[in-house]
Amino acid sequence: MKDNQAGNKIAHLDGNIAKIDELTQRLARALTRRNPPNAKIAAPESELFARAASAYWQEWVQNPAKILEHQVEYWGKSLQHVVEAQQMLAQGKLAAPEDRTPDDRRFSNPVWKTNPYFNFIKQQYLINADAISQAVEAIDDIDEKEKRRIRYFSQQIVDMMAPTNFFATNPDALQKAIETEGESVVKGLENLVRDLEANDGELVVRLADDSAFEIGRNIATSPGKVVFRNKMMELIQYSPATETVHETPIVLFPPWINKFYILDLKEQNSFIKWVVEQGYTLFVVSWINPDVSYSDIGMEDYIEKGFLTAIEEAKAICKVKQVNAIGYCIAGTTLHLTLALLKKRGDKSVKSATFFTALTDFSDQGEFTPFLQDDFIDGIEDEVNQHGILRAFIMGRTMSFLRSNDLVYGPAIRNYMMGETPPAFDLLYWNGDGSGLPGKMTMQYLRGLCQRNELIEGGFEMLGEKLSIKDVSVPICSIATETDHIAPWKDVYRGFMQTSSRSKTFIVGQSGHIAGIVNPPSKKKYGHYTNDDLPPTADEWMEGAELHEGSWWPLWESWLKTRSGKQVEAREPGDSDHPPLADAPGTYVLAKAAI
């Protein structure tokens, strides 16, 4: 009986090995279809590392004591590590020595502490990682921007070389492969090949189970109609949920890097549904997912055919002279440009403006410093010149590598080493549903706003005007989030303070770029900070701020209510001049980005 079981296991294992051979051939074919981005985007110019090495050598010459101290510390830790492991073996104990390393989610399996082999690998990896970090911090004679870049790229190398990222040194993957007689390896390779085939040979790690979601069926389900469409956007008017509504409608502009339905994932956390239930007429822009034919589309097209057109159509449908506007992320930055343009034109169509995590002052490039220097921007320019657009996976990859362990290596381990199916998680599904960016618009944004900071310094030339942050004078409310790594709240505050608005409100929500905004009151999860005083610096603002429990949504709604006019009869979507073109969430949102 035992012999039969053993034979069956061997046969099963042999069958899985044969499947691996077949999948390896599919893998090779998928890789031949790869159309990689410009090489300049993959890594910084080599001169950066040369300058870092030169600065490190200069530090060695000028201050050898400090460098020697770091080296001796590294040698000492490594030697002690080896000696402790040998002592345990000399005592006849197949056990790991004392483990004084800090907790790390990557090494949560107890085997990393109890097994001498895995423990030795983990401890030496962490010793090496610390030594690299110290070496980078020891470099003094180098520009701060370059030091930030060296710090980022060295950390990427450290993260990539973690033993958990390799099958032979990942106990979870090895153990599961043994338990499943190689089945997990086959499933993992199938996941890898499927992702490569789906993305024309480009490795885009799938974060969510795509088959679990359908836009309009179980996400983005708030009722409404597309009431206007042009080459840039569909304008969705949502169906009322109250008998009366405020006279002044809201026009919401989401970012065009991702899809708008982050604000309508499901009923429980839908900002769109909640706003409608508070008695507002809500219009939301759904941007086109551009292809190569949009290569010459610039910021001016987003402003004219997007922002200004949506505002005019909403005014016409509601028969009002003004709207309240909301801009999220890059759309918040562009809403500032739009408001500045309207001020130049003497147009008072916008009564108030709300900004979600919107940067305007790029004088401190923060975590994006590695990607906003000329070598990378030159590479992006080459990329868009070749393809007409900045392909979505490039932007997605850049964002993911800012949190590489959580958004790249962790999911890759689960999908490809463990053979697991990605989770049915709506937020991660949305995160993978990106959009391309038109070539012209991409370079205007990166060169003019991010690199030259023209909205703050000297003015951003657009549509025959030179637009400045100081031209923004309508009442504004800005919501930033405490742990946002894309739009750090202190940077948001710095730009916010440079507007000319007499009525300003600033709120900081707890959590990050998404969770801090999509924070419904019913969850009672993240709190928010307020401070009616607006001191010159963000640190001073936070020192005087008060923390409140729960979502900032009700506080913002009470601010908006005073700027939204009287109650009128609820408006059904569209009118005789704007017959419904499609049900919400529309058709543009369904288009997938080109690889």
N, C-alpha and C positions, 0 to 999 in steps of 0.2 A: 504493500500500500504506500509506504513512504517512498519507495523507488518510483512508483507511478507519479506521485505528487512532485517529486524532484524533476522527473522527466518532463512533466507538464510545464513546470516553471522554466526549465531550460528552453523548451520549445517556444513558450510565450516570449521569453527574452530574445531568442533568435529571430522571432517574427518582428519584434520591435526594432531590432538592429537593422533588419531588411527595410523596414519603413523609413528608418533614418537615412539609409542610402538613397531611397527614392526622393525623400524630401530635400536632401542635399543637392540633388540634380535640379529640382525646382528652384531652390535657393540661388544656384548659379545662374539660371535663366532669368530670374527676377532681377538680379543685380546688373545684368547686361542692359536692362531697360533704363537704368539710372541716368538722370540728367542733372548732375550735381550743380549746386550754386557756385558762383564765382569763388575761387580758392581764397581770395582775400577776406571773405566773410568767415572762413573756417578758423582762422588764427590771426594774431597780430603780425605786423611786419617783424622780420627777424631782428631788425635794429633795436627793437624794444628790449629783447633779451640781452643783446650785446651791451646796451647802455647799462642795464641792470648789473651784468657781470663786471663791467668796468667800475661802476660805482661801488660794488661789493669789494673788488680788489683795492680800490682807493681807500675804502674804510679799513681794510686789513693793514695797509701801509700806515695810515694815519692813526689808527686806534687798534693796534693788534690785540690789546688786552681784552677788549670786548668780544672780538671775533673768536679769540682762543677760548674765552670763557664758555661761549656757546658750543664750540667744537668739543671741548673737554667734557662738558655736561652731556652732550650727545654720546660721546664715546663711553662715558661712565655709565649712563643708563643702559646702553646696549650691552656692555660687558657684564654689568650686574644681572641683566636679564638672562644672558647665556649661562652665567655661573649658577644662578638660582635653578634654572632648568636642569643643569648637570647634577647639582646636588640632590635634587629629587630622584633622578635616575640612579645616582650612586647609593642612595638609601634603599634602592629596590622598590621604589614607589612609582607606579605608572600614574602619576597625578600631576596636576599643574601647580606651579609655585603660587605664592600669594599674589592676588591680582588687585593692584591698587589703581587701576584705570577707571576713569569716570564712566558713568552710565551712558550708553549710546544705543539708540533704537536698532541700529544695524546689527548689533551684537547681543540681541535680547535672548537668543537661544542659550540655555544654561551650558551647553557644550563648550561655548567660547570661554567659559571659566573653569570647567572641570576637566576637559580633555587637554592633555599636555601639548599635542600637536596644534590644535586650533588656538589654544591659549597663547602659545609662543608666537604664532603668526599674527594674531590680533595685537598683542602687546608691542611687537616690533613695528608693526604698521603704525600704531599710534605714536610710538617714539619717533619714527621717521617723519610723520606728519607734523609733529611739534617742532622738529628740527628745521623743516622747510619753512614753517611759519616764522620761527625766530630769525632765520637767515633773511627772509624778506623784510621783516621789521627792522633789521640791523642796517638796511640800506638807507643812508641819510642824504647823500649827495645826488639826489634825483628829484625831478619835478613831482609834485604831489599827485598830479593826474596820472603820471607814469607809474608811480608807486601803487596807486589804486588798481591800475591795470595788472601790474605784476602780482599784486595780492590776489586779484580775481583769478588770473590764469593759473597761478601756482595752486590755488585751492581747487580749481577744476581738475588739475592733474592728480592732486591728493585724493579727491573724491572718486575719480575714475579708477585709481589703483587700489581701492579698498578690496580686501580679500573676498568680501561678500559678492563682488561683481564677477567672480570667476568660479566656474562650476567645481573645479577641483578643491577650492578652498571655501566652499559654501556648505556647511553641514546640513542646512535645511534642504538644499537641492539634492545633495548626495543621499540623505536619508530617505527622501521621498522617492527618488529613482529606484532605490533598493526595494522599498516597500511596494512599489507599483510594478516591479519587474521591468523597468524602463519605460513604462507607459507615460509617466510625467515628462520624460525627455522627448518622446514622440509628440505629445500634445504641445509642448513648449516650442518645438521646432515647427510644428504646424502653425502655431500662432505667429511665429516670426516670419515664416514664408508668406502667410496670408497678409500680414501687414505690409511686407515688401511688395507683394503683387498689387495690393490695393493702392499703393502710393508710387507706382512706377519705379520700383527699386530703391526708393528713398526710405530710410528707417524713421518712421514716425510712430513712436510707441503709443499704442491704443490705451487710453486711460479708462474708458467705459465700454460697456457692452452696447454696441450700436443697435443691435436687434431689439433692445428693450424699450426703445423710444421712437415715437413718430410725432413729428411736429404737427400740431393741430389736433392730435388725438389724445395724448397723455402729457404733453408739454405745450406751452403757448396756446392755451385753450380759452382765454377770456374772450367773450363774444364781441364782435365788432365787424366793421366793413372797411375794405379799401375804398376810399372815396376820391383818390387822385393818384395818378401814376405818370411819371416821366422817366427819362433815361437814367436818372440818379437815384430815385427813391419811389417807394409806395407810401402814401399817407394813410394811416389807419385811424379811423374814428371809432372809439369803443362805445358799445351800447350802454345806455344809462342804467343805473341800479337804484336810483331814487326818483321820486315823482318830480322834484324840482332840483335845479343845479345852480351853481354860481354863474353869473352872467359872463365873466371873463374865462375863456377856455385856457387849457394848458396845452402847450406843444412841447413834446419831449423828444430830444435829439440824443439817441444812443451813439456810442462809438461805432465806427465802421470797420474796425479791426476784427470785431466779433459780431454776432447776431444780437438783435435787440431783445430776444426772449429770455435773457438772463433776468429781466425784470418781470417775467411771466412764466417761470418754470412750472409751478403748480399752484393750485388755489391757496394752499396754506402759506406760501411765502411770496405771492405775486404782488409786487408794488403796483402794477397796473390795475389789478382788481381792487386793491385797497383804495387807491386814489378815486376810482369811479364810485366806490361805495361811500366815500366821504361827500359825494354830491358835486363832482366836477365833470365837465366835458373834457375828455382827454383825447388828444391826437398824438400818435407816436409814429415817427419816421422809421421805415424799414429800408435800409440802404441796399443798392444793387451790389451784387458780388462781382466785381469787375473782371473782365478777361482782357486779352491783349488789345482789343479794339478801344479800350479806355486808357491807353498809354499816355495820351496827351491831356487827360483830365487833371485839372489842378485844383488847388484850394479854392480858387475863385468859382469853379463850377459847383463845389460843395456848398459854398455860401449862396450863390445866386439861384441855382436850380434845386438846392436842398433847403437851406435855412430860410432864405427870403421867400421862396415859393411856398413852403409849408406854412409859414406865418400868414401869407396873403390868402391862401386857400382856406385856412382855419378861420380867419376873419370873415371871409365871404360866406362860408357855410353858417357861421354863428351870427352873422350880421352885427359885428362889433368892430370897434376901431383899434382894440388892443388885445394882446394875449399875454399870458405869463409863460415864460420859456424855461426849460430845463436842459442842461447839457452835461453829459457824462463823459469823463476822461477826455480823449482827444476832441470829442464833440463839445465838451465844456471849454476847451481851449479855443476852438473855432467859434463858439458862441460869443466869446469875448471879442474876437475879430468882427463878428457880425454886429455886435452892439456898438463897437467903435465906428463901423461904417455907417450905421443908422444915425449915429450922433453927427457924423460929418454931413450927412444928407438932410438933417433936420427931421428925420422920421421917428415918430414916437409910437411905433407899432408894438413895442415890447414894454409892458407895464412894470414887470419885475423879472429878475433872472435868478435861477437856482443852479448851482454847480455841484456836481458830484465828482470828487477826487480829480479836480481839473487843475493841471499845472499851467502857469503862464510865465513864470520866471525860471529860466533854465540856467541861471548863473552857477548853481551847484547841480552838477549832473548826477550826483549820487551813485546808486548802483549801476546806472547806465553809462557811467564814465568809460568803461572798456569798449563800448560800442559806438560812442559818439565822437571818436577821434578820426582824423582824416583817412587813415589806412582802411578802417572799416567802412566809413561812409563812401570812400572811393570804390570799394568793392561792391557796395550796394548800388552805386551809380552804374557800374559795369553790368551788374545783374539786371537792373531795370532797363538799361539800354538794349540788352540782349533779348529779354523776355517781354518787355513792355509793362510788366507789373512786378511788384515785389510779392513773390509767391507766399501763400499763407503759411506753409510749413517753416519757412525761414523765420518769420516773425514769431511763430509758435515755439520754435526751437530756442530762440533767443530768450523768450520769457521763461521757458521751462528750465533752462540752465542757470537762471538766477536762483532756482531752488532745485538743483539737480538731483539730490538724494531723494526728494519727495516726488518729483515730477518726471524724472528720467530713469535713474538707476533702480529705485524701489519698484516701480511698475514693471520695468524690464525683467527684473529678477522673478517677480511673480508670474508674469506672462510667459517668459521664454525659458527660464530654468525650472520653475515649479509646474509649468503647464496649466496654470489656473486661467479661468475665464475672467476677464476684467469685470469689475462690479457694475451693477445696474444703478449708476449714480448720475442723476440728471445734471448736476453741476459740472461733472467731468465730461459728460457727453457734450454739453454746450462748449466747454473749454476746447474740445477737439474740433468744433464746427466753425473753423476760422474763415477769414475772408482775405482775398488778395488786396493789394493797395496799388492804385494807379501810379505809373512811374513818375510822372511830373509832380503829382501831389506829394509823393514820398520824398522827393528831393527838396521841394519847397519847405516841407515840414522839418526835415532833418537839418538842412543847411540854414534856412532863415530863422526858424524858431528855436531849434535845439542847440545848434552850434553858435549862431551869431546872436541869439537871444533878442531878436529885433523888436518883438512886441514890447519889450522893456527898454531896450537901448536903441534909440534912434528912429524906431518906427518900422513897421512891416508893410511894404508897398503891395497894394492889392486893389484892383478895380479902380485905378486912377486916384487912389488916396494913400496917404501914409498913415497907417493905423497904429495907435499907441494904447497901452493899457490905461493911460490917463484919460482916454476918451470914453471910458465906460463910466456912466454916471447914474444909471437906473438903480433902484433899490435891489440889493443882491443878498443872497444867502448862500454861503459856501459850506459844504459838508466834506470834510476830510476824514481819514480814518487812521487810527493810532499806529498800526503796524503795517501800513501800506508801503510796499517796496517799489511800487511803480510810480506812485505820486505821493512821496513822503509828506506828511501833514505840515511839517515846518516849512517846506518849500511852497506848498499850496498857500500857506498863510502869508509868506513873503510877497507873492504876487497879488493876493487878495488885498493887501494893505496899500498897494500902489494904484488901485482904481480911484476914481474921483467921486464915487458914490457917497452921498451923505448918509444914506441908510444902509448899514452893513451888519450882517449877522454871521457869526462863524461858529460852527459846531464841529466837534471831533468825536466821531463814533469809535467805539472799541472795535478791535479786530482789523481786518485788512481790506484790500481794494474791492473785493466782492462781498465777503461776509459782513463787512461793516456797513455796506449799503443795503444789501438784501437782508434786512434785519427786522422782520415783522413784529409788531407789538405783542402778538399772541404767543410768541416764543419766549418772551421775557429772558432773552439770552444775554446780549451784549448791551452795555450801558453807553452813555455819551456824556461828553464834557461841554459845559457852556461857560461863557464869561462875557457879560455885557460890556465890560471895558475892552478896549482894543489897543493895548500897549504896542510899542514899536516892534518888539521881537516875539517870536513864537514861544520861547522859553518863559518870558514874562507872562504871556497869555495863559500858559498852562499852570504857572505858579498860582495865579488868581482864579483858576477855573474850578467849577463845582461838578462833581461826578453825580449823574442821575442814573437810576436803574432803568433798564429797558430801552426800547428803540427810540431813536430820534424822530421817527415819522410823525407822531402826534404834535411834537413841538414845531416841526416845520410846517405842518398843516395849519396850525394856529397862526403862524407868521403869514402864510399864504392867504388865509381866509380874509384878512383885513385888506388884501389887495385884489380881491376877486369879485367885488361888486355884489349887487343884490341877487336874490333868488329869482329864477325864471323857470318856465316850464321845461322839463327835461327834453333834450334834443335827441331824436333818433339819428343814426348816421346818415350823412349826405343830405342833398336837397335836389331840386329839379335840375340844377346845373351840375350836380355831382352825384349821379346815380351810382350805387354800389357796383364796383368792378369785380370784387371777390370777397369771400368771407375772410375775416382775420384768421390766421396771421398773415395772409396774403401769399403771393407767389415768389417774390424776390428772396424771401427767407429760406426757401427750399433749395436754392441753387448751392451746389458744393463748390468749394474753391478748387482752382486748377493746381495741379502739382507741378 
